[in-house]
Every structure is written in structure tokens, then in C-alpha cells.
């Protein structure tokens, strides 16, 4: 199959596929006489694996490590467990950070609850104050 077909089959952008090839995540395909790339089932499966890992927000370096484990099925999987545990820790830390951000945005939103002119908007006033180095309601704590 050609690159466009592979992109449609996996939901991965053509430029991303090319990037994965350049970075070594996806092996270079054979080429037809006309120079077009010729992808096969193994490319489809590998790209689907990469896409699934990326959907889990696994960094590309860790995806590369996981791909090496696929190529070495007899290897101990303890490192895989550690890799996923580290990813889980990153996600949990990001959740905490996003919850704090949500509180800040909620605090900021409460500065203005009715339709006003931009000059009288409490949200805009807080953002401008912060830009001037003054304290703002959303970073008060």
C-alpha cells in the first residue's frame, strides 16, 4: 500500500509517518519502480502499535524501547513494567497540575460574571495586572 493508504488505515498523518521513518521507529519501506513507497502488513501493525502508544501519551523514546522488546520476545519484561509505571506517574502528576490550573481558571472566571465592556471586565483586569508583575486572583495562593 502507498503512504496515503497507510495514513488512512491507521489515522496517522502522512508527515508523521515520514517522521517515524526518519527517526527509525518505522522501517523504511520498499520502493516501487516509480519511487513510491510500498508499505506492507508489518508497517501497518507497527504503525498501529506506535499510534496506540502515543494515544497513551507514551514518549517516542519509550515507544522505541517497547518496540525493541517486541523484537526481543525472550527479554525480561520488568523494564516494560517500570516504563509504564513511570508513564503513569507522569500522567498522575499532570492530573494534579491540571486540577490546580482548573482552580486558577475558575478563580479567574469568577472575577467577571456578567456582560460588561472590556474596560470593566474583571478577567481582563486580572490578566493585565499579572502581565505588569502585580499579583492576580488566580495566583494568590
PyMOL commands that set and color helices and strands:
alter all, ss='L'
color gray80, all
select helices_A, chain A and resi 3-10+14-23+41-55+60-71+78-109+118-120+122-131+137-139
alter helices_A, ss='H'
color red, helices_A
select strands_A, chain A and resi 30-31+37-38
alter strands_A, ss='S'
color yellow, strands_A
deselect
rebuild
show_as cartoon
